[in-house]
């Protein structure tokens, strides 16, 4: 397990300077046959088809991901209770999200042990390496399932104590379930970033976390709050070991990295979406508004050149995207030290 402090730097060194994060989960679950038309979104599969979640995690590991993110982005105790589940059942579902990812990692390691080469003819990347499981914590807006994680406008819920109490038990349960990291994702405003940073201290969370914001203009976070002020929250927390951007169009990423570097000395993580627009009213992605995998991957070296050290994909990216990132970085990553 990664320990708070220099652990992320050690991990990155073992990765050769840049780590690969996995890609989109929900669209891959749908490709495997899951129906996610539900307020729980991808977390619905914790109830109906955990084997599909495990399969997607494995797809990403075999595509070269060094970090896989659990299917708990939209999994909240309140959301499960709204579906009629008890507190105990809801907490068990949160734990299950971590357990599935840990199982996928062990299955991947078994496949690596059975393979005689790091790269087999099927293009699966079977390479023994350190792999981290990051427990996803989505924003309050994700729980609302109304697209407000893309606006950061929570109305009356724009209250620090409310947000801390909403997330408190969920964060604690996930942290105690055995992940290597907590991934606070798609954070749309400064207030929720403050809530997350305070929770890490108040609950004495002993595993590291990352804080990832989203932007729709390439300058501020989606709420209009200053990116610099949001990043400063991460910079001031010893328990937050990386900070960055997710679920944001690729064309904005380079300038956002440069803005983050002005405020933070921590590793910068980048996992943009495919650039497609999301219609929150219709709850669907607008077709033909994104970039191709080739165009997406063409940005990767430029992001790393200006300071990104963890790179992956978010909504609408696929194992093919991640494999392409892995291959692009393979020629530039320095030789990693042997695993201990």
LUMDRENDO-540895 format. One record per residue (C-alpha): residue number from 1; y, x, z; residue in three letters. Coordinates in steps of 0.05 Angstrom, whole numbers, plus 5000, padded with zeros to 4 digits. Layout:
LUMDRENDO-540895
(rec NUM, (Y, X, Z), "ALA"),
...
This chain:
LUMDRENDO-540895
(rec 1, (5000, 5000, 5000), "UNK"),
(rec 2, (5070, 5023, 4984), "UNK"),
(rec 3, (5113, 5039, 5045), "UNK"),
(rec 4, (5187, 5026, 5050), "UNK"),
(rec 5, (5231, 5086, 5037), "UNK"),
(rec 6, (5213, 5137, 4984), "UNK"),
(rec 7, (5150, 5100, 4962), "UNK"),
(rec 8, (5180, 5071, 4898), "UNK"),
(rec 9, (5204, 5139, 4877), "UNK"),
(rec 10, (5134, 5167, 4890), "UNK"),
(rec 11, (5103, 5111, 4850), "UNK"),
(rec 12, (5150, 5123, 4792), "UNK"),
(rec 13, (5134, 5197, 4793), "UNK"),
(rec 14, (5060, 5180, 4788), "UNK"),
(rec 15, (5077, 5135, 4729), "UNK"),
(rec 16, (5112, 5192, 4693), "UNK"),
(rec 17, (5182, 5169, 4709), "UNK"),
(rec 18, (5179, 5098, 4682), "UNK"),
(rec 19, (5134, 5041, 4705), "UNK"),
(rec 20, (5112, 4982, 4661), "UNK"),
(rec 21, (5120, 4912, 4690), "UNK"),
(rec 22, (5079, 4854, 4663), "UNK"),
(rec 23, (5106, 4798, 4619), "UNK"),
(rec 24, (5113, 4722, 4617), "UNK"),
(rec 25, (5063, 4682, 4657), "UNK"),
(rec 26, (5074, 4608, 4642), "UNK"),
(rec 27, (5072, 4613, 4567), "UNK"),
(rec 28, (5009, 4655, 4571), "UNK"),
(rec 29, (4976, 4604, 4617), "UNK"),
(rec 30, (4993, 4551, 4566), "UNK"),
(rec 31, (4963, 4594, 4511), "UNK"),
(rec 32, (4899, 4596, 4552), "UNK"),
(rec 33, (4900, 4520, 4554), "UNK"),
(rec 34, (4938, 4502, 4618), "UNK"),
(rec 35, (4984, 4441, 4621), "UNK"),
(rec 36, (5046, 4461, 4660), "UNK"),
(rec 37, (5087, 4398, 4652), "UNK"),
(rec 38, (5097, 4393, 4727), "UNK"),
(rec 39, (5152, 4411, 4778), "UNK"),
(rec 40, (5104, 4465, 4803), "UNK"),
(rec 41, (5104, 4497, 4734), "UNK"),
(rec 42, (5058, 4559, 4733), "UNK"),
(rec 43, (5042, 4549, 4806), "UNK"),
(rec 44, (5004, 4486, 4786), "UNK"),
(rec 45, (4948, 4532, 4763), "UNK"),
(rec 46, (4937, 4554, 4835), "UNK"),
(rec 47, (4911, 4483, 4845), "UNK"),
(rec 48, (4877, 4470, 4778), "UNK"),
(rec 49, (4856, 4534, 4745), "UNK"),
(rec 50, (4862, 4599, 4784), "UNK"),
(rec 51, (4814, 4631, 4735), "UNK"),
(rec 52, (4867, 4627, 4681), "UNK"),
(rec 53, (4917, 4663, 4726), "UNK"),
(rec 54, (4867, 4718, 4738), "UNK"),
(rec 55, (4854, 4723, 4663), "UNK"),
(rec 56, (4928, 4730, 4647), "UNK"),
(rec 57, (4937, 4784, 4701), "UNK"),
(rec 58, (4878, 4821, 4670), "UNK"),
(rec 59, (4907, 4814, 4600), "UNK"),
(rec 60, (4970, 4848, 4624), "UNK"),
(rec 61, (4933, 4904, 4660), "UNK"),
(rec 62, (4893, 4917, 4596), "UNK"),
(rec 63, (4960, 4918, 4559), "UNK"),
(rec 64, (4984, 4976, 4603), "UNK"),
(rec 65, (5023, 4942, 4659), "UNK"),
(rec 66, (5030, 4983, 4722), "UNK"),
(rec 67, (5057, 4923, 4762), "UNK"),
(rec 68, (5032, 4852, 4760), "UNK"),
(rec 69, (5072, 4794, 4789), "UNK"),
(rec 70, (5037, 4737, 4825), "UNK"),
(rec 71, (5038, 4664, 4804), "UNK"),
(rec 72, (5082, 4644, 4862), "UNK"),
(rec 73, (5151, 4642, 4828), "UNK"),
(rec 74, (5153, 4566, 4833), "UNK"),
(rec 75, (5104, 4561, 4891), "UNK"),
(rec 76, (5139, 4537, 4954), "UNK"),
(rec 77, (5115, 4503, 5017), "UNK"),
(rec 78, (5164, 4447, 5004), "UNK"),
(rec 79, (5140, 4438, 4933), "UNK"),
(rec 80, (5067, 4434, 4953), "UNK"),
(rec 81, (5083, 4386, 5010), "UNK"),
(rec 82, (5120, 4342, 4960), "UNK"),
(rec 83, (5053, 4337, 4924), "UNK"),
(rec 84, (5019, 4314, 4988), "UNK"),
(rec 85, (4990, 4380, 5013), "UNK"),
(rec 86, (4992, 4398, 5087), "UNK"),
(rec 87, (5029, 4458, 5114), "UNK"),
(rec 88, (4964, 4495, 5122), "UNK"),
(rec 89, (4941, 4479, 5051), "UNK"),
(rec 90, (5009, 4499, 5024), "UNK"),
(rec 91, (5007, 4566, 5059), "UNK"),
(rec 92, (4936, 4578, 5035), "UNK"),
(rec 93, (4960, 4567, 4963), "UNK"),
(rec 94, (5014, 4619, 4972), "UNK"),
(rec 95, (4961, 4668, 4998), "UNK"),
(rec 96, (4917, 4650, 4940), "UNK"),
(rec 97, (4969, 4673, 4890), "UNK"),
(rec 98, (4965, 4743, 4920), "UNK"),
(rec 99, (4890, 4742, 4926), "UNK"),
(rec 100, (4882, 4725, 4852), "UNK"),
(rec 101, (4925, 4784, 4832), "UNK"),
(rec 102, (4887, 4831, 4878), "UNK"),
(rec 103, (4822, 4806, 4849), "UNK"),
(rec 104, (4848, 4819, 4778), "UNK"),
(rec 105, (4866, 4890, 4798), "UNK"),
(rec 106, (4797, 4904, 4826), "UNK"),
(rec 107, (4764, 4874, 4764), "UNK"),
(rec 108, (4808, 4918, 4721), "UNK"),
(rec 109, (4788, 4980, 4761), "UNK"),
(rec 110, (4715, 4961, 4752), "UNK"),
(rec 111, (4725, 4957, 4677), "UNK"),
(rec 112, (4760, 5025, 4677), "UNK"),
(rec 113, (4700, 5055, 4714), "UNK"),
(rec 114, (4653, 5027, 4661), "UNK"),
(rec 115, (4695, 5054, 4604), "UNK"),
(rec 116, (4685, 5125, 4578), "UNK"),
(rec 117, (4755, 5131, 4549), "UNK"),
(rec 118, (4826, 5112, 4569), "UNK"),
(rec 119, (4835, 5073, 4504), "UNK"),
(rec 120, (4779, 5034, 4473), "UNK"),
(rec 121, (4775, 5010, 4401), "UNK"),
(rec 122, (4797, 4940, 4420), "UNK"),
(rec 123, (4865, 4967, 4440), "UNK"),
(rec 124, (4852, 4951, 4512), "UNK"),
(rec 125, (4883, 5004, 4557), "UNK"),
(rec 126, (4830, 5022, 4608), "UNK"),
(rec 127, (4862, 5077, 4649), "UNK"),
(rec 128, (4853, 5091, 4723), "UNK"),
(rec 129, (4923, 5091, 4753), "UNK"),
(rec 130, (4961, 5064, 4812), "UNK"),
(rec 131, (4975, 4990, 4802), "UNK"),
(rec 132, (5021, 4949, 4846), "UNK"),
(rec 133, (5017, 4874, 4860), "UNK"),
(rec 134, (5086, 4843, 4869), "UNK"),
(rec 135, (5090, 4776, 4905), "UNK"),
(rec 136, (5140, 4733, 4867), "UNK"),
(rec 137, (5193, 4694, 4904), "UNK"),
(rec 138, (5233, 4650, 4858), "UNK"),
(rec 139, (5301, 4622, 4875), "UNK"),
(rec 140, (5316, 4556, 4908), "UNK"),
(rec 141, (5336, 4532, 4838), "UNK"),
(rec 142, (5264, 4545, 4814), "UNK"),
(rec 143, (5238, 4497, 4868), "UNK"),
(rec 144, (5288, 4444, 4844), "UNK"),
(rec 145, (5257, 4450, 4774), "UNK"),
(rec 146, (5322, 4427, 4743), "UNK"),
(rec 147, (5344, 4492, 4710), "UNK"),
(rec 148, (5393, 4509, 4766), "UNK"),
(rec 149, (5365, 4579, 4772), "UNK"),
(rec 150, (5402, 4589, 4706), "UNK"),
(rec 151, (5468, 4564, 4735), "UNK"),
(rec 152, (5465, 4583, 4808), "UNK"),
(rec 153, (5499, 4518, 4826), "UNK"),
(rec 154, (5460, 4488, 4884), "UNK"),
(rec 155, (5512, 4437, 4906), "UNK"),
(rec 156, (5507, 4422, 4980), "UNK"),
(rec 157, (5452, 4475, 4987), "UNK"),
(rec 158, (5502, 4531, 4978), "UNK"),
(rec 159, (5494, 4548, 5051), "UNK"),
(rec 160, (5467, 4614, 5077), "UNK"),
(rec 161, (5427, 4586, 5135), "UNK"),
(rec 162, (5397, 4532, 5092), "UNK"),
(rec 163, (5373, 4582, 5040), "UNK"),
(rec 164, (5345, 4629, 5093), "UNK"),
(rec 165, (5307, 4573, 5125), "UNK"),
(rec 166, (5282, 4546, 5059), "UNK"),
(rec 167, (5251, 4613, 5041), "UNK"),
(rec 168, (5234, 4640, 5110), "UNK"),
(rec 169, (5162, 4618, 5120), "UNK"),
(rec 170, (5144, 4627, 5047), "UNK"),
(rec 171, (5168, 4700, 5047), "UNK"),
(rec 172, (5131, 4714, 5112), "UNK"),
(rec 173, (5065, 4684, 5087), "UNK"),
(rec 174, (5069, 4722, 5021), "UNK"),
(rec 175, (5086, 4788, 5055), "UNK"),
(rec 176, (5027, 4780, 5102), "UNK"),
(rec 177, (4978, 4766, 5045), "UNK"),
(rec 178, (4970, 4838, 5023), "UNK"),
(rec 179, (5016, 4851, 4964), "UNK"),
(rec 180, (5049, 4919, 4953), "UNK"),
(rec 181, (5118, 4890, 4939), "UNK"),
(rec 182, (5159, 4827, 4943), "UNK"),
(rec 183, (5195, 4809, 4879), "UNK"),
(rec 184, (5256, 4766, 4890), "UNK"),
(rec 185, (5266, 4742, 4819), "UNK"),
(rec 186, (5318, 4707, 4776), "UNK"),
(rec 187, (5368, 4707, 4834), "UNK"),
(rec 188, (5428, 4669, 4806), "UNK"),
(rec 189, (5482, 4679, 4859), "UNK"),
(rec 190, (5507, 4725, 4913), "UNK"),
(rec 191, (5492, 4677, 4970), "UNK"),
(rec 192, (5417, 4674, 4956), "UNK"),
(rec 193, (5415, 4750, 4949), "UNK"),
(rec 194, (5446, 4754, 5019), "UNK"),
(rec 195, (5395, 4705, 5045), "UNK"),
(rec 196, (5337, 4746, 5018), "UNK"),
(rec 197, (5364, 4812, 5045), "UNK"),
(rec 198, (5375, 4781, 5114), "UNK"),
(rec 199, (5306, 4751, 5115), "UNK"),
(rec 200, (5274, 4819, 5104), "UNK"),
(rec 201, (5308, 4843, 5168), "UNK"),
(rec 202, (5301, 4780, 5210), "UNK"),
(rec 203, (5227, 4772, 5195), "UNK"),
(rec 204, (5214, 4847, 5201), "UNK"),
(rec 205, (5180, 4849, 5133), "UNK"),
(rec 206, (5145, 4916, 5129), "UNK"),
(rec 207, (5133, 4920, 5054), "UNK"),
(rec 208, (5186, 4938, 5003), "UNK"),
(rec 209, (5221, 4888, 4958), "UNK"),
(rec 210, (5261, 4886, 4894), "UNK"),
(rec 211, (5319, 4842, 4878), "UNK"),
(rec 212, (5328, 4818, 4806), "UNK"),
(rec 213, (5386, 4778, 4779), "UNK"),
(rec 214, (5397, 4740, 4715), "UNK"),
(rec 215, (5458, 4738, 4670), "UNK"),
(rec 216, (5480, 4696, 4611), "UNK"),
(rec 217, (5542, 4734, 4590), "UNK"),
(rec 218, (5521, 4806, 4601), "UNK"),
(rec 219, (5576, 4816, 4653), "UNK"),
(rec 220, (5564, 4772, 4714), "UNK"),
(rec 221, (5504, 4737, 4744), "UNK"),
(rec 222, (5493, 4666, 4718), "UNK"),
(rec 223, (5533, 4633, 4773), "UNK"),
(rec 224, (5594, 4674, 4754), "UNK"),
(rec 225, (5588, 4718, 4816), "UNK"),
(rec 226, (5604, 4791, 4806), "UNK"),
(rec 227, (5542, 4831, 4788), "UNK"),
(rec 228, (5571, 4891, 4825), "UNK"),
(rec 229, (5577, 4850, 4889), "UNK"),
(rec 230, (5506, 4824, 4882), "UNK"),
(rec 231, (5478, 4893, 4869), "UNK"),
(rec 232, (5516, 4920, 4930), "UNK"),
(rec 233, (5474, 4874, 4973), "UNK"),
(rec 234, (5411, 4909, 4949), "UNK"),
(rec 235, (5442, 4977, 4957), "UNK"),
(rec 236, (5459, 4964, 5030), "UNK"),
(rec 237, (5387, 4944, 5047), "UNK"),
(rec 238, (5336, 4997, 5064), "UNK"),
(rec 239, (5280, 4948, 5050), "UNK"),
(rec 240, (5301, 4934, 4979), "UNK"),
(rec 241, (5274, 4992, 4938), "UNK"),
(rec 242, (5296, 4972, 4867), "UNK"),
(rec 243, (5347, 4926, 4836), "UNK"),
(rec 244, (5357, 4899, 4767), "UNK"),
(rec 245, (5356, 4843, 4716), "UNK"),
(rec 246, (5304, 4793, 4691), "UNK"),
(rec 247, (5303, 4730, 4648), "UNK"),
(rec 248, (5364, 4753, 4609), "UNK"),
(rec 249, (5370, 4763, 4533), "UNK"),
(rec 250, (5354, 4835, 4512), "UNK"),
(rec 251, (5421, 4845, 4478), "UNK"),
(rec 252, (5457, 4844, 4545), "UNK"),
(rec 253, (5412, 4892, 4582), "UNK"),
(rec 254, (5442, 4960, 4565), "UNK"),
(rec 255, (5512, 4941, 4591), "UNK"),
(rec 256, (5482, 4909, 4653), "UNK"),
(rec 257, (5444, 4973, 4669), "UNK"),
(rec 258, (5508, 5013, 4663), "UNK"),
(rec 259, (5543, 4964, 4710), "UNK"),
(rec 260, (5487, 4969, 4761), "UNK"),
(rec 261, (5489, 5045, 4760), "UNK"),
(rec 262, (5561, 5044, 4781), "UNK"),
(rec 263, (5541, 5010, 4847), "UNK"),
(rec 264, (5470, 5030, 4862), "UNK"),
(rec 265, (5429, 5094, 4867), "UNK"),
(rec 266, (5363, 5056, 4871), "UNK"),
(rec 267, (5313, 5051, 4814), "UNK"),
(rec 268, (5334, 4999, 4763), "UNK"),
(rec 269, (5284, 4947, 4738), "UNK"),
(rec 270, (5291, 4909, 4673), "UNK"),
(rec 271, (5247, 4853, 4649), "UNK"),
(rec 272, (5286, 4809, 4600), "UNK"),
(rec 273, (5262, 4746, 4567), "UNK"),
(rec 274, (5250, 4743, 4493), "UNK"),
(rec 275, (5322, 4721, 4482), "UNK"),
(rec 276, (5305, 4648, 4468), "UNK"),
(rec 277, (5349, 4594, 4496), "UNK"),
(rec 278, (5322, 4545, 4547), "UNK"),
(rec 279, (5339, 4471, 4543), "UNK"),
(rec 280, (5339, 4450, 4617), "UNK"),
(rec 281, (5345, 4375, 4599), "UNK"),
(rec 282, (5285, 4375, 4552), "UNK"),
(rec 283, (5249, 4429, 4594), "UNK"),
(rec 284, (5230, 4469, 4533), "UNK"),
(rec 285, (5249, 4533, 4497), "UNK"),
(rec 286, (5292, 4526, 4434), "UNK"),
(rec 287, (5250, 4553, 4377), "UNK"),
(rec 288, (5272, 4611, 4334), "UNK"),
(rec 289, (5328, 4633, 4382), "UNK"),
(rec 290, (5294, 4696, 4407), "UNK"),
(rec 291, (5278, 4765, 4381), "UNK"),
(rec 292, (5212, 4791, 4354), "UNK"),
(rec 293, (5168, 4838, 4394), "UNK"),
(rec 294, (5189, 4894, 4347), "UNK"),
(rec 295, (5263, 4882, 4360), "UNK"),
(rec 296, (5250, 4874, 4435), "UNK"),
(rec 297, (5213, 4940, 4439), "UNK"),
(rec 298, (5266, 4975, 4398), "UNK"),
(rec 299, (5312, 4969, 4458), "UNK"),
(rec 300, (5265, 5000, 4508), "UNK"),
(rec 301, (5280, 5074, 4499), "UNK"),
(rec 302, (5355, 5058, 4500), "UNK"),
(rec 303, (5347, 5022, 4566), "UNK"),
(rec 304, (5310, 5081, 4596), "UNK"),
(rec 305, (5360, 5131, 4569), "UNK"),
(rec 306, (5416, 5096, 4607), "UNK"),
(rec 307, (5378, 5089, 4672), "UNK"),
(rec 308, (5321, 5037, 4673), "UNK"),
(rec 309, (5258, 5062, 4707), "UNK"),
(rec 310, (5217, 4998, 4710), "UNK"),
(rec 311, (5211, 4958, 4645), "UNK"),
(rec 312, (5173, 4895, 4627), "UNK"),
(rec 313, (5184, 4825, 4601), "UNK"),
(rec 314, (5199, 4756, 4628), "UNK"),
(rec 315, (5195, 4687, 4595), "UNK"),
(rec 316, (5162, 4683, 4527), "UNK"),
(rec 317, (5140, 4756, 4526), "UNK"),
(rec 318, (5066, 4768, 4518), "UNK"),
(rec 319, (5012, 4821, 4530), "UNK"),
(rec 320, (5027, 4844, 4459), "UNK"),
(rec 321, (5099, 4857, 4481), "UNK"),
(rec 322, (5076, 4896, 4542), "UNK"),
(rec 323, (5026, 4936, 4502), "UNK"),
(rec 324, (5082, 4954, 4454), "UNK"),
(rec 325, (5126, 4976, 4512), "UNK"),
(rec 326, (5069, 5017, 4540), "UNK"),
(rec 327, (5058, 5052, 4473), "UNK"),
(rec 328, (5133, 5064, 4464), "UNK"),
(rec 329, (5139, 5095, 4533), "UNK"),
(rec 330, (5075, 5136, 4527), "UNK"),
(rec 331, (5109, 5185, 4481), "UNK"),
(rec 332, (5168, 5194, 4528), "UNK"),
(rec 333, (5138, 5189, 4598), "UNK"),
(rec 334, (5128, 5257, 4629), "UNK"),
(rec 335, (5057, 5276, 4649), "UNK"),
(rec 336, (5042, 5239, 4712), "UNK"),
(rec 337, (5012, 5278, 4770), "UNK"),
(rec 338, (4939, 5263, 4784), "UNK"),
(rec 339, (4923, 5205, 4830), "UNK"),
(rec 340, (4907, 5227, 4901), "UNK"),
